[in-house]
Amino acid sequence: MLSRPPAPAGNPPGVVPQIVLAVLCGGYAVGAAFGWGSPEVAAFMGDFGLSFAAFLAAFSCGLYARKRRTRFRPAWMLFAASSAMAGLGNGVWGWYEVIQGTTVPSPCLADFCFLLFAPPAIVGLLVLAKRPVTRAGWVCLGLDSWLIAGSLVTLSWSLALAHTAHFQGRSVAQSALSLAYPLLDIVLVSMVLALHFRRSSVHRSAINTAVAALALTVLCDALFSSPLLREHYRSGQILDAGWFAGSMLLAYAPWVARRAGEECPEEDVKPARRVPPHGSRPIAGSLAALTPYLAAAVCTLGILTNVLDGRRIDRVVLFTGCTVVLALVVRQGIMLLDNITLTQELAQKENHFRSLVQGSSDVIMIAAPTGVLRYVSPAAAGVYGRDAEELVGSELASLIHPEDLGRVVHEVRRFLAAAPEDEPTTRIECRFRAGEQRSGGDGWLNVESTVNRHHGGLIFNSRDVTERVRLQAQLQHNASHDALTDLPNRALFTERVTQAVTGRRASDHDTAVLYIDLDGFKQVNDTIGHQAGDELLIQAARRLGDSVRSGDIAARLGGDEFAALITGDGTRDRAAREFRIHEIADRLRIKLSEPYRIDGRDVRVAASIGVAFADPGVSPAGLLRNADLAMYRAKQAGKGRVELYAPQMQSEVAHRAELATKLRTALHDGAFTLLHQPVVELAGGRVTAVAAHARWRSAQGILFTPAEFLRVGDRGRFTDDGERTAELDRWQLEAAVEQAAARHRAGYPVPVAVRLSARRLLDHALSPKGVESLLTRHGLPSRALVLELSDSDSRIPLDDLERRLVALRRLGVRIALDGFGSGYAAISALRRLPVDVLRLDRGLVDGVVESARLHKITAGLLRIAGDLGMQSVADGVDLPEQVLALRSMGCTHGMGMAFSGPLDEHRLRRSLAHAHYPVPDLPGQSRAVVLTGSGLPVRHGGPAAPDSLMHPPLRSNSETSVPPT
């Protein structure tokens, strides 16, 4: 709907023109009433004044029709022509009466001009009338016009026109003119009356003003036609004021729409639909329906006038009355047929809408203003489980859930108070009382209703949305709960912790968060399958939920991590609260560590628990972080235990992060370098490989191992540096491959061995594709790379490690097992893993000469390696006696200070240029050369032979002492 634009403040539209119009008309009326002061002025104003007003109306209507392209443009053009005829007639009348000073002849040009005033005005009124949409409508419009005109002709002929038609001494032209004026005025009056009930809704104010102007003109014409007034008429009298006012109103009429804000074209206008009050009927519609009967009554009144006067009924009156009666009968017949058609259409539409309402799956209810249901559609039986007849007559409030009633009443009152055009409908969702067959166990259904107004009451278009509400509730539950265990998930647990921390009282500082991790859960997945692991998590969640109090919250954070929020009981003593929470946490630990029965077997896991308190100033995120840190401290301290958070844990985390940053900075700045130690064949001294060792160069130029670098950074404290050295291991592998490829291109095709932990070998960066890409990028053959497994962590699944090593061997990379003989883990790895080279542990090599027991153990291990077809490398061979002993036991290779320490790239290439190292001879031969850390042989003379070898006191260069800090 389009609303009218607001009027400018302080200047209502149309006020000034209306005042000017009223002043002009009033001034003319006053002048005419007082005779204008002289007969000459009165004649001039009575003739040329009216001519000026008529021409002004013609100019105004013509100008508006030229400027405004509307549907009513022809009407204003016709009104302009009609006014121009009136102005010309008055001008001719003034020419005779004022200019020439003679009596106006009859008939003359003025009479014909006045006669031509009515036809354009009549056609213009037809243009302004609302156009019927059917043929019957056009016929009824014509019949209504004739009924009005015929009745007026009958009445006028009976009163005056009959006497006018029998005037003696007049010519035919004069008699015709005398009858033409009133008859045309009667037609014009008929159109004015018809237009009053059939006018268009567009430009209503302009049409009303034009109709008023023509009605005033017709009234003055009727008074002028009266023989009594016409005999005494003189120009400039009060009757001329009516014609003047009619012309001025017609001049003002087309601009009323513009000043009232109604100038928009009809096709752009969508008038607001006004809902009539209940019980009211449009007055205009009632009068329009009574118009034919009023016309017939007027016609009957004219005939009765002749009868009562004792005069014979004139033939004109008889003919006109008969035609009026005939028109009324025809019109009533047309209306009867039209009513029959409308009644049939109405019945058809009523049946159609009744079928739609009764066949709709939605329940349609009509409630009276009192809230009593007056109609309920048959769909209520299927939706509510209650018959429609049972619901009719009941109060709507009694069917709504008491908890929802207040909200529904508030929404209905707000909706009824709003304007219908602003809010035609509203939507209400509530719980509705249902029958037994649709009760769903609680007797209530979730119903969504679209509400519309209906004669002061309401129409409810309702549908059952119970399943949708349940689905939404289930989705919301799934979004905040773990799908496997149905415990609250991390998001909901974090929200509850936030509520507990931010809404706590001063006595709630003993509220605590427990972080729980199941130790050994990964082994369960690896050994008996993920399905068994899921079952274990379900049982653990059930135990956790049963163990916490009703006011506490247990949650699963992900994987094998759980958490619990333990609310406080107001204990202010720190020792008492720590004892209470530690007791709860230890009970949970014991409960979670009990055996789980899965697939007929007992499965055991432990639980590491970290505890943090909601101390003053601790945020919800900080509380969760503190509990997490305490849990990791429990795992580092041996697992299966409870640890309380201490502030120094956070400082240790910050220090480890700082150390990791320092390590990355050292790698970025090139503070680490790579040394290589030759691996020598014990039989002939040939260098068969080199082992890469990373070293950190201090500011004083001293080289330190990575372990020493980390110990210095940690100031001697125990730390788990596995995660922090990942970047260093990646750098070491990259640098070793790059330098080995450069040596290959320089003519030294010696394989390089890189020591890595089992955990690092399972990294994504060391996948077969990643290693293949690394070798291809630097151009190193895969057979020239040896990966040494430095440890066999019991937490690492051997199945995954075996698959990774098999894939690497498929590429051509050789696998070595470092630290062989150091424990059971090495024997297990040897049994499961694809190994090409065994590196004896340094502890076996150090005492192989002095200890006969250790000699036998080492010999047995070397025999195992030989039987398996593997190469053996002894690590830490620092003495010639060790070379001889190992070679005699079947060891094939060795590395240590007996040959060379770790060398930089320049010295390594010099050493590789000699191709081999001297080795000690068997008894009775000269002793072998001993190489210092420089990698160059040092020969000393002696009594045994001029080339006999001696060596200074030896120590290993694989580890260096920690410098003072």
Secondary structure, DSSP 4 states (H G I P E B T S, - for coil): --PPPPPPTT--TTHHHHHHHHHHHHHHHHHHHTGGGSHHHHHHIIIIIHHHHHHHHHHHHHHHHHH--STTHHHHHHHHHHHHHHHHHHHHHHIIIIIS--PPPSS-HHHHHHHTTHHHHHHHHHHHBPPPSSHHHHHHHHHHHHHHHHHHHHHHIIIIIHHHHT-SS--HHHHHHHHHHHHHHHHHHHHHHHHHHHB-STTHHHHHHHHHHHHHHHHHHHHHHSHHHHHT--TTSHHHHHHHHHHHHHHHGGGHHHHTT--S-GGG--PPPP-PPTT---HHHHHHHHHHHHHHHHHHHHHHHHHHTTPPPPHHHHHHHHHHHHHHHHHHHHHHHHHHHHHHHHHHHHHHHHHHHHH-SSEEEEE-TTSBEEEE-TTHHHHTSS-HHHHTTSBGGGGB-HHHHHHHHHHHHHHHHS-TTT-SEEEEEEEEE--GGG-TTTTEEEEEEEEEEETTEEEEEEEE-HHHHHHHHHHHHHHHB-TTT-SB-HHHHHHHHHHHHHT--TT-TT-EEEEEEEETHHHHHHHH-HHHHHHHHHHHHHHHHHHS-TTSEEEEEETTEEEEEE---S---HHHHHHHHHHHHHHHHHHHTS-EEETTEEE--EEEEEEEE--TT--HHHHHHHHHHHHHHHHHTTSSSEEE--HHHHHHHHHHHHHHHHHHHHHHHT-EEEEEEEEEETTT-BEEEEEEEEEEE-TTS-EE-HHHHHHHHTTT-----TTTTHHHHHHHHHHHHHHHHHHHHTT----EEEEE-HHHHTSGGGSHHHHHHHHHHHT--GGGEEEEE----TTS-HHHHHHHHHHHHHHT-EEEEEEETSSHHHHHHHHHS--SEEEE-HHHHHTTTT-HHHHHHHHHHHHHHHHTT-EEEEE---SHHHHHHHHHTT--EEESTTT---B-HHHHHHHHHT-B---PPPTTSPPPP-B-TTS-B-----SS-TT----PPP--SSS-PPPP-
